[in-house]
Amino acid sequence: MAAQPQNVTGLLPAGEPVRFVAEDGTAGPPPPGYTEPSPERLREAYRRMVLGRRFDTQATALTKQGRLAVYPSAAGQEACQIAAALALRDDDWLFPTYRDSMALVARGLDPVQLMELLRGTWHCGYDPHATFTAPQCTPLATQTLHAAGLADAIRRRGEERVVLALIGDGGTSEGDFHEALNFAAVFHVPVVFFVQNNGFAISVPLAKQTRAPALAYKGVGYGVASEQVDGNDLVAVLSVLDHAVAHARRGGGPFLVEAHTYRMDAHTNADDATRYRDAAEVERWRAADPVRRLETHLRERGVLTEEDVAADAAAAEEFAAGFRARMNAEPEVDPLGLFAHVYAEPTRQLAAQRETLRAELAAQEG
């Protein structure tokens, strides 16, 4: 007997992005089907957003000082980054891209270890197995396939864990993304695909990538439940991700979330964003600043005080100072480390290359 088609209505995202809090920080009517996170979680989210933004500005400054080879800023995407970390349990898996360092800091990873990749001193500075965090992925969308595969392993083991894969709007134009969605849907795996639509794939605007009314609709064709959300409203992003993660954890299969946000800075420190977007557009998005929006909302609710704001800012400065001091220390590198963790058992060619380098290093020391 042929399989019955899914109810398309249950897969469709909302016609407009889900929103709890307006750009000026005032609360609107609760969107149907979603619950506002607790005041305690929102207070913690604000603290991590302030710290995350300060980390981001410090990392950007380190590129100008020659301490980092490159850094892709996530300024303006704080609501997405912090909500992604808060929506997961410690033993859930996170698959980040190169732009998601802020999410990893919010998850508690060592910021200096995070920068090893961008500093060029190690493949991945943190232990993925200990942190349940995959290496930051530079090739577009390849991490979505890895995330779907690991989620399938979780399903086969009968574990109640979830995988969340972060991806940018440009990554949704890659074939890997569509293969991952199809695999996840067919095998009904517990994975959430979280698209941070920040308007540009480097210099290519969304309008030149797709004619879909929203990227969230791309899930429907694969039988993946989908939603779109105001990506600068932390309350809404966290609520939607909570819903998506719960859906996956209870055996509902994959879920696709698209967050509409904006990349305030250039693609990386090597990019000149003024060549493809105008200052007026950037200023319009500054009015939707996710950190200021949540701060205003929490102040109005009496969850956040002036003393809290000052304390969080001071803690962020202390964090940045420690991060900066450690990054200013010269790294100790082992050239032979390039061959570690490439294969469980090195291939014959790799072993030969390692021995050649070992001999050259020994000759230099002699």
C-alpha positions in Angstrom: 0.0 0.0 0.0 1.3 3.4 -0.9 2.3 5.7 2.0 -0.3 8.4 2.8 0.8 12.0 2.1 1.4 14.2 5.1 -0.9 16.9 6.0 0.7 20.0 4.4 -1.1 22.3 6.8 0.9 20.8 9.7 4.2 21.5 7.9 3.6 25.2 6.8 5.3 28.0 8.7 3.3 31.0 9.9 2.4 33.6 7.2 4.4 36.2 9.0 7.5 35.7 11.3 6.6 34.8 14.8 7.1 37.8 17.1 6.5 38.5 20.8 8.3 41.8 21.2 8.2 44.8 18.8 11.4 46.6 17.7 10.8 49.3 20.4 10.7 46.6 23.2 7.0 46.6 23.8 5.2 43.3 24.1 2.6 42.4 21.5 -0.1 39.8 21.6 1.3 36.3 22.2 1.5 34.4 18.9 -0.8 31.4 18.8 0.8 28.1 19.6 3.8 29.5 21.4 4.6 30.2 25.1 6.9 33.0 26.4 10.0 31.6 28.1 10.2 32.2 31.9 11.6 35.5 33.2 14.6 33.6 34.6 15.5 32.3 31.2 15.1 35.6 29.6 17.2 37.3 32.2 20.0 34.7 31.6 19.6 35.2 27.9 20.2 38.9 28.3 23.3 38.3 30.3 24.7 36.0 27.6 23.8 38.4 24.8 25.7 41.2 26.4 28.7 38.9 27.0 28.4 37.6 23.5 28.4 41.0 21.8 31.4 42.1 23.8 33.2 38.9 22.9 32.4 39.5 19.2 33.7 43.1 19.3 36.9 41.9 21.0 37.5 39.2 18.5 37.0 41.7 15.7 39.6 44.0 17.3 42.0 41.1 17.5 42.0 40.7 13.8 43.2 44.3 13.5 46.0 43.6 15.9 47.2 40.6 14.0 46.2 38.0 16.6 43.5 36.5 14.4 43.8 35.7 10.7 40.1 36.3 10.1 36.9 36.7 12.1 33.3 36.6 10.8 31.3 38.8 13.1 27.8 37.8 14.3 26.9 41.3 15.5 23.2 41.8 15.1 22.5 38.1 15.4 22.8 37.8 19.1 19.2 36.7 19.6 19.7 33.7 17.3 23.1 32.8 18.7 22.2 32.8 22.3 18.8 31.2 21.8 20.4 28.3 19.9 22.6 27.6 23.0 19.8 28.0 25.5 17.4 25.7 23.7 19.6 22.7 24.0 20.5 20.4 26.9 24.1 19.9 27.7 24.1 16.5 26.1 22.4 17.6 22.9 24.6 18.2 19.9 25.3 21.5 18.2 26.7 21.8 14.7 27.9 25.4 14.1 29.2 27.3 11.2 32.3 29.6 11.1 30.0 32.5 12.1 28.6 30.9 15.3 31.4 31.5 17.8 29.0 33.6 19.9 26.7 30.6 20.3 29.7 28.5 21.4 30.7 31.0 24.0 27.1 31.1 25.3 27.3 27.3 25.5 30.3 27.6 27.8 33.2 26.7 25.5 36.6 28.3 26.1 36.8 31.4 23.8 40.6 30.9 23.2 40.0 27.3 22.1 37.3 28.6 19.7 39.7 30.9 18.0 42.3 28.2 17.3 40.7 27.5 13.9 40.5 31.2 13.0 44.0 31.8 14.4 45.4 29.0 12.2 47.0 27.1 15.0 44.8 24.0 15.2 42.0 22.2 13.3 39.6 22.6 16.2 40.7 23.9 19.6 38.0 22.2 21.7 37.0 18.6 22.2 33.8 17.9 20.2 33.0 14.7 22.2 33.4 16.4 25.6 31.4 19.5 24.6 28.8 17.8 22.3 29.7 20.5 19.8 31.0 19.7 16.3 33.9 21.6 14.8 32.9 25.0 13.3 32.2 24.3 9.7 33.6 26.6 6.9 32.3 24.7 3.8 28.7 25.8 3.3 26.0 23.3 4.4 28.3 20.2 4.8 27.6 20.3 8.6 23.8 19.7 7.9 24.6 16.3 6.5 26.8 15.4 9.4 24.1 16.6 11.8 21.4 14.5 10.1 23.7 11.5 10.2 24.4 11.9 13.9 20.7 12.4 14.6 20.0 9.1 12.8 22.5 7.4 15.1 20.7 8.9 18.1 17.4 7.6 16.8 18.8 4.1 16.2 20.2 4.0 19.8 16.8 5.1 21.2 18.3 8.1 23.0 16.2 11.2 23.8 18.7 13.7 22.5 18.5 16.3 19.8 20.9 17.7 17.2 20.7 21.4 16.2 22.4 22.5 13.0 23.1 26.2 12.4 23.2 27.4 8.8 23.2 30.7 7.0 20.8 31.7 4.2 23.6 31.2 1.6 24.0 27.6 2.8 20.4 26.8 1.8 21.4 27.3 -1.8 23.8 24.3 -1.5 22.8 20.8 -2.5 24.0 19.4 0.8 21.3 21.3 2.7 18.6 19.7 0.5 20.0 16.3 0.8 20.2 16.7 4.6 16.5 17.8 4.8 15.4 14.8 2.6 17.4 12.3 4.6 16.2 13.7 7.9 12.6 13.5 6.8 12.8 10.1 5.3 14.5 8.6 8.3 12.5 10.7 10.8 15.6 11.8 12.8 15.7 14.3 15.8 17.4 17.2 14.1 16.5 20.9 14.0 17.9 23.0 11.1 18.2 26.6 12.2 18.6 29.0 9.3 19.9 32.5 10.3 18.8 34.5 7.3 20.9 37.6 7.7 20.2 38.9 4.2 23.4 38.1 2.4 25.6 35.2 1.3 28.8 37.4 1.4 27.6 39.9 -1.2 24.8 38.0 -2.8 21.3 39.2 -1.5 18.6 36.7 -0.7 16.6 37.8 -3.8 19.3 36.4 -6.0 19.3 33.1 -4.2 15.7 32.1 -4.1 12.1 33.0 -5.2 10.6 31.2 -2.3 8.4 33.5 -0.1 10.6 32.5 2.8 13.3 30.0 3.4 11.1 28.2 5.9 8.9 27.0 3.0 11.8 24.9 1.8 11.0 22.3 4.4 7.5 21.7 3.2 8.7 20.0 0.0 10.6 17.4 2.0 7.9 16.8 4.6 9.7 18.8 7.3 7.7 20.8 9.8 8.8 24.5 9.5 8.5 27.9 11.1 9.8 31.4 10.5 10.5 33.9 13.3 11.7 37.4 13.9 15.4 36.7 14.4 16.0 39.9 16.4 13.3 39.1 19.0 15.1 36.8 21.5 11.8 36.0 23.2 10.3 34.7 19.9 13.4 32.9 18.8 13.8 31.0 22.1 10.1 30.1 22.1 10.2 28.8 18.6 13.4 26.9 19.1 12.0 25.4 22.3 9.0 24.2 20.3 11.2 22.8 17.5 13.6 21.0 19.9 10.7 19.5 21.9 9.1 18.3 18.6 12.3 16.5 17.6 12.9 15.1 21.1 9.5 13.5 21.4 9.9 11.7 18.1 8.2 14.2 15.8 11.1 14.1 13.3 13.1 17.0 11.9 12.1 20.7 12.1 13.3 23.7 10.1 13.3 27.2 11.6 14.2 30.3 9.6 15.1 33.4 11.6 14.9 36.8 9.8 17.9 38.8 11.1 20.7 41.0 9.8 24.5 40.9 9.7 25.5 44.3 11.0 29.2 44.1 10.1 30.9 42.9 7.0 31.1 39.2 6.0 34.5 39.1 7.6 37.2 41.6 8.4 38.5 41.0 4.8 35.2 42.1 3.3 34.0 45.6 2.2 30.2 45.5 2.8 29.8 49.1 1.5 30.3 47.7 -2.0 27.0 45.9 -2.0 24.7 47.5 0.6 24.1 51.1 1.6 24.4 52.7 5.1 20.7 53.5 5.2 19.8 49.8 5.2 22.2 49.1 8.0 20.8 51.9 10.1 17.3 50.6 9.6 18.3 47.3 11.1 20.1 49.0 14.0 16.7 50.1 15.1 15.9 46.4 15.6 18.9 45.8 17.8 18.2 42.5 19.5 20.1 43.4 22.7 18.4 46.7 23.2 15.0 45.2 22.4 15.3 42.5 25.0 16.7 45.0 27.6 13.8 47.4 27.1 11.3 44.5 27.3 12.8 43.2 30.6 13.1 46.6 32.1 9.4 47.2 31.5 8.5 43.9 33.1 10.6 44.6 36.1 12.9 41.7 35.4 16.0 43.8 34.8 17.2 46.7 36.8 19.8 49.5 36.2 22.1 47.7 38.6 21.7 44.4 36.6 22.6 46.2 33.3 25.7 47.7 34.9 26.8 44.4 36.4 26.3 42.5 33.2 28.3 45.1 31.3 31.1 44.9 33.8 31.2 41.1 33.7 31.4 41.3 29.9 34.3 43.7 30.1 36.1 41.4 32.5 35.5 38.4 30.2 36.8 40.4 27.2 39.9 41.5 29.1 40.8 37.9 30.1 40.2 36.7 26.5 42.3 39.5 25.1 45.2 38.8 27.5 45.3 35.1 26.7 45.1 35.8 23.0 48.0 38.2 23.2 50.2 35.4 24.5 52.2 33.7 21.7 50.7 30.3 20.9 52.8 27.2 21.3 52.4 25.1 18.1 53.6 21.7 17.1 53.9 21.4 13.3 53.5 17.6 13.6 50.1 18.2 15.1 48.9 18.8 11.6 48.8 15.1 11.2 46.9 14.3 14.4 43.1 13.4 14.3 43.0 13.3 10.5 42.4 9.5 10.4 42.0 7.1 13.2 44.8 5.1 11.6 47.1 7.3 9.4 47.3 6.3 5.7 50.6 5.3 4.3 50.9 8.6 2.4 50.1 10.6 5.5 52.6 8.7 7.6 55.2 9.3 5.0 54.5 13.0 4.9 54.7 13.2 8.7 58.1 11.5 8.7 59.4 13.8 6.0 58.3 16.8 8.1 59.8 15.3 11.3 63.1 14.8 9.5 63.1 18.5 8.2 62.4 19.8 11.8 65.2 17.6 13.2 67.6 18.9 10.6 66.7 22.5 11.5 67.3 21.9 15.2 70.6 20.2 14.4 
